[in-house]
Amino acid sequence: MLPRSGDVLHVTRAASVQFAEPILFRVIRVHDWTTYDGWAWLDGYELNAAGDAVERRSIFVQLSGLRQLRPNAGPRGRVVKPTPVRTG
């Protein structure tokens, strides 16, 4: 299954040998470029331990090696509650 924009992934050596040191990665987009079966180019941000973006990156990974950490919850995982509007 392809990651979606906003997904936070734990990227390790299982996804590609370049990740001997695992990273956290927030997906911006998945490119539709032709690649090897089961691989994809992802654009996104490497995250620090606090979940803050520290570097924008494009990575080439094996999809079966990715682990999703939390579902797509929008910016910073915040839920925006509607504000009541007074009428009349």
C-alpha positions, 0 to 999 in steps of 0.5 A, a space after each residue: 500500500 502506498 503512503 499518503 500525504 501526511 503519513 509519518 513513517 519509520 524508515 530503516 534499512 528494511 526500506 533501503 540500505 541507505 538508512 542504516 541510521 533510521 529516520 522519521 519521515 513525513 510524506 508530502 507526496 508519492 511520485 508516480 515515476 516508473 520504478 522497480 516493482 515495490 519501490 517508490 520515490 517519496 518527497 517529505 520531511 525528515 523529523 527530529 524526535 519532537 516531530 519537527 521537520 528538520 530537512 526536506 528530502 526525496 527518498 527512494 524506498 522499498 514500500 514493504 520496508 516502511 512502517 507507518 507510525 500514526 495515521 494521516 491526521 493533518 498538520 501536527 496531528 491537531 484536530 480543528 473543532 468547528 466554532 459555533 456561529 451566532 445568527 440573527 
